[in-house]
Amino acid sequence: MKAQILIIDDDESLTAMLTEYLGKAELALSSAATVQSGMARLRETPFDALILDAMLPDGDGFDVCRELRAADDLPILMLTARGDDTDRIVGLEIGADDYLAKPFNPRELLARLRAMLRRGRGQSTKSSGAWRFGCLDIDRDERTVTVNGKRRTLTGYQFDLLVALASSPGRVLSRDALMNRLRGHDAHVFDRSIDVHISRIRAAIEDDPKVPKRVLTLRGAGYLFVREQD
């Protein structure tokens, strides 16, 4: 069964090109040109991933991303004509799984979509099973995270990053080491994005994200996951 992708973008030539290109890759692309029509499609149809333009005729794509992320963990790839790091970081901070600046190579977009779909469908390359670290539970089969039995929301990329850290408790992992582990998903990562995603993970799993006890920063070295005792 083809994965169902929605693109919200008012560039008709772009959506037509991607519909044909992704169709050849066995991905079914539907399109909406406005926030209103796009949100209506999302309410009507269960999509596997969303391609979201940052600048739309009737709204801001960043606001749409923020609203969607508060409700579910639908994989979101943001597009924008502005490619500076500030916009990328803003997109990641509000919950986008990935970010691509226009103009882009459709092969790169396809690679990133496939990476998000693997994570979104739970096809992780990590071994199966559940981990418990005190009141923190990480279920790699269900791809869920709970703290004191309460579900916490992470994007697919953030979940994989947490798993990479938790797979080596007590060991310092540099940014390069983490990026190398995550490149197996063909995900585009850059140095500062790791910091942004770590911040989002802390907001989800730490009692006080400003004074973290589970994911620590070792200045100049990297990050350390602390194995909390039961």
C-alpha positions as CSV (number, residue, x, y, z in Angstrom):
1,M,0.0,0.0,0.0
2,K,1.4,3.4,-1.0
3,A,2.2,5.9,1.8
4,Q,-0.2,8.8,1.7
5,I,1.6,12.2,1.7
6,L,-0.1,15.6,1.9
7,I,1.7,18.8,0.7
8,I,0.3,22.2,1.7
9,D,1.9,24.6,-0.8
10,D,0.4,27.2,-3.2
11,D,3.1,26.6,-5.9
12,E,1.1,24.6,-8.4
13,S,4.1,23.8,-10.6
14,L,6.0,22.4,-7.6
15,T,3.1,20.2,-6.4
16,A,2.6,18.9,-10.0
17,M,6.2,18.0,-10.3
18,L,6.3,16.3,-6.9
19,T,3.1,14.4,-7.6
20,E,4.7,12.9,-10.7
21,Y,8.1,12.3,-9.1
22,L,6.9,10.8,-5.8
23,G,4.3,8.7,-7.7
24,K,7.2,7.0,-9.5
25,A,8.6,6.2,-6.1
26,E,5.4,4.6,-4.9
27,L,4.3,7.5,-2.8
28,A,0.8,9.0,-3.2
29,L,0.9,12.8,-3.0
30,S,-2.2,14.9,-2.3
31,S,-2.1,18.7,-2.4
32,A,-3.7,21.7,-0.8
33,A,-2.9,25.3,-1.6
34,T,-4.1,27.0,1.6
35,V,-4.0,26.4,5.3
36,Q,-7.8,26.1,5.5
37,S,-8.0,23.5,2.8
38,G,-5.0,21.6,4.1
39,M,-6.3,21.4,7.6
40,A,-9.6,20.2,6.2
41,R,-7.8,17.4,4.3
42,L,-6.0,16.4,7.5
43,R,-9.2,16.1,9.4
44,E,-10.8,14.0,6.7
45,T,-7.9,11.6,5.7
46,P,-5.2,9.8,7.8
47,F,-1.9,10.8,6.1
48,D,1.5,9.2,6.7
49,A,3.5,12.5,6.4
50,L,3.1,16.2,5.7
51,I,5.1,18.5,3.5
52,L,4.4,22.0,4.7
53,D,5.4,25.3,3.1
54,A,6.4,28.0,5.6
55,M,4.6,30.9,3.7
56,L,1.0,30.3,2.6
57,P,-1.6,32.7,1.3
58,D,-3.9,32.5,4.3
59,G,-1.5,31.7,7.1
60,D,2.0,30.9,8.5
61,G,3.3,27.4,8.1
62,F,5.2,27.7,11.4
63,D,1.9,28.3,13.2
64,V,0.3,25.3,11.4
65,C,3.3,23.1,12.4
66,R,3.0,24.3,16.0
67,E,-0.8,23.5,16.1
68,L,-0.4,20.1,14.5
69,R,2.4,19.1,16.8
70,A,0.4,19.9,19.9
71,A,-2.2,17.4,18.7
72,D,-0.3,14.5,17.3
73,D,3.1,13.2,16.0
74,L,2.4,13.3,12.3
75,P,5.8,13.5,10.5
76,I,6.3,17.0,9.2
77,L,8.8,18.2,6.6
78,M,8.9,22.0,6.3
79,L,9.7,23.9,3.1
80,T,10.8,27.5,2.9
81,A,12.3,29.9,0.4
82,R,14.5,31.1,3.3
83,G,17.4,28.7,4.0
84,D,19.2,30.4,6.9
85,D,19.9,28.5,10.2
86,T,17.6,30.7,12.1
87,D,14.5,29.5,10.2
88,R,15.7,26.0,10.4
89,I,16.1,26.1,14.1
90,V,12.7,27.8,14.6
91,G,11.1,25.0,12.5
92,L,12.8,22.3,14.6
93,E,11.9,24.0,17.9
94,I,8.2,24.0,17.1
95,G,8.3,20.3,16.3
96,A,9.1,19.8,12.6
97,D,10.9,16.6,11.9
98,D,13.0,18.0,9.1
99,Y,13.5,21.2,7.0
100,L,14.3,21.8,3.4
101,A,15.0,25.1,1.7
102,K,13.8,26.0,-1.8
103,P,14.9,25.3,-4.4
104,F,15.8,21.7,-3.6
105,N,16.6,18.5,-5.4
106,P,13.6,16.2,-5.4
107,R,15.8,13.2,-4.8
108,E,16.8,14.8,-1.5
109,L,13.2,15.4,-0.5
110,L,12.4,11.8,-1.3
111,A,15.3,10.6,0.9
112,R,14.1,12.7,3.8
113,L,10.5,11.6,3.3
114,R,11.5,7.9,3.3
115,A,13.5,8.5,6.5
116,M,10.5,10.1,8.2
117,L,8.2,7.4,7.1
118,R,10.4,4.7,8.5
119,R,10.4,6.4,11.8
120,G,6.7,7.2,11.7
121,R,5.8,3.6,10.9
122,G,7.9,2.3,13.7
123,Q,10.5,0.6,11.4
124,S,13.4,1.5,13.7
125,T,16.7,-0.1,13.1
126,K,17.2,-0.5,16.8
127,S,16.5,-3.8,18.5
128,S,13.0,-4.5,19.8
129,G,11.9,-4.2,23.4
130,A,11.1,-1.7,26.2
131,W,13.5,0.1,28.4
132,R,12.8,1.4,31.9
133,F,14.9,4.0,33.6
134,G,13.3,4.8,36.9
135,C,10.0,6.5,36.0
136,L,11.0,6.9,32.4
137,D,9.8,4.2,30.0
138,I,11.0,4.0,26.4
139,D,9.1,1.4,24.2
140,R,11.0,0.9,21.0
141,D,8.3,-1.4,19.5
142,E,5.5,1.1,20.1
143,R,7.8,4.1,19.7
144,T,6.4,5.7,22.8
145,V,7.9,7.5,25.8
146,T,6.2,7.8,29.2
147,V,7.2,9.5,32.4
148,N,5.3,8.3,35.5
149,G,2.9,6.5,33.2
150,K,2.0,9.7,31.3
151,R,2.7,9.7,27.5
152,R,5.1,12.3,26.3
153,T,5.2,13.6,22.7
154,L,8.3,13.4,20.6
155,T,8.8,13.7,16.9
156,G,10.2,10.6,15.2
157,Y,13.6,12.1,14.9
158,Q,13.6,13.1,18.6
159,F,12.6,9.6,19.6
160,D,15.5,8.1,17.6
161,L,17.9,10.6,19.2
162,L,16.7,9.6,22.7
163,V,17.1,5.9,21.8
164,A,20.6,6.6,20.6
165,L,21.4,8.3,23.9
166,A,19.7,5.7,26.1
167,S,21.3,2.8,24.3
168,S,24.6,3.9,25.9
169,P,23.7,5.1,29.4
170,G,26.7,6.6,31.3
171,R,28.6,7.1,28.1
172,V,29.4,10.6,26.7
173,L,28.3,10.9,23.0
174,S,29.6,13.7,20.9
175,R,27.4,15.6,18.4
176,D,29.3,13.8,15.6
177,A,28.7,10.4,17.2
178,L,25.0,11.1,17.5
179,M,24.8,12.4,13.9
180,N,26.6,9.3,12.7
181,R,24.1,7.0,14.5
182,L,21.2,8.9,13.0
183,R,22.5,9.0,9.4
184,G,21.3,5.5,9.0
185,H,17.9,7.0,8.5
186,D,19.2,9.3,5.7
187,A,18.1,12.2,7.8
188,H,19.6,15.6,7.2
189,V,21.3,16.8,10.4
190,F,23.6,19.7,11.1
191,D,25.5,20.5,14.3
192,R,23.1,23.0,15.9
193,S,20.0,20.8,15.2
194,I,21.2,18.3,17.7
195,D,21.1,21.0,20.4
196,V,17.6,22.0,19.4
197,H,16.3,18.4,19.5
198,I,18.0,17.7,22.9
199,S,16.2,20.8,24.2
200,R,12.8,19.4,23.0
201,I,13.6,16.0,24.5
202,R,14.4,17.6,27.9
203,A,11.1,19.6,27.7
204,A,9.3,16.3,27.3
205,I,11.1,14.0,29.8
206,E,12.7,16.1,32.5
207,D,11.0,17.3,35.6
208,D,12.8,20.6,35.2
209,P,14.3,21.0,31.7
210,K,16.5,23.9,33.0
211,V,18.1,21.5,35.5
212,P,18.1,18.2,33.6
213,K,18.9,15.0,35.4
214,R,18.4,12.5,32.6
215,V,20.2,14.0,29.6
216,L,23.2,16.0,30.6
217,T,25.5,18.3,28.6
218,L,29.2,18.0,29.1
219,R,30.6,21.2,27.7
220,G,33.1,20.5,24.9
221,A,32.4,16.8,24.9
222,G,28.8,16.0,24.1
223,Y,25.7,14.5,25.9
224,L,25.3,11.9,28.6
225,F,22.2,9.9,29.3
226,V,22.0,9.1,33.0
227,R,20.6,5.7,34.0
228,E,18.1,6.5,36.8
229,Q,17.7,3.9,39.5
230,D,14.3,2.3,40.2
